[in-house]
Amino acid sequence: MQNANAAKAKQFYQELIDSVEALTALGETHGIRTMADLLHMQAAILDGTFIDAWPDSKIIDVINGLPSSEQWLMHISEYDDAGHLVRSSPFSENQPAASGPQP
């Protein structure tokens, strides 16, 4: 399973860098929080876990632009402005998120 997750994490990174001229453009366009979430996202894919996505991050917008977006979105639990769960990751059962607490 670890080798499969490593291959998926590598694919995620490749799709991400193929989507922009430079990774710094993601930070400039979508903000530091989104860049941090993308790093957490790669770790979550590698570990077979998930991250929490909050409204101040544009990670879902970035991921929706990737060829394998449906696969990557499975690693995200999404919350709204009020802190209510909008979409739960199938990886969330009995596991803490790979990202930190709500901002």
Secondary structure, DSSP 8 states (H G I E B T S, - for coil): -HHHHHHHHHHHHHHHHHTSS-HHHHHHHH-HHHHHHHHHHHHHHHHT--EEE-TT--HHHHHHTSTTHHHHHTTEEEE-TTS-EEE--GGGTT---SS-S--
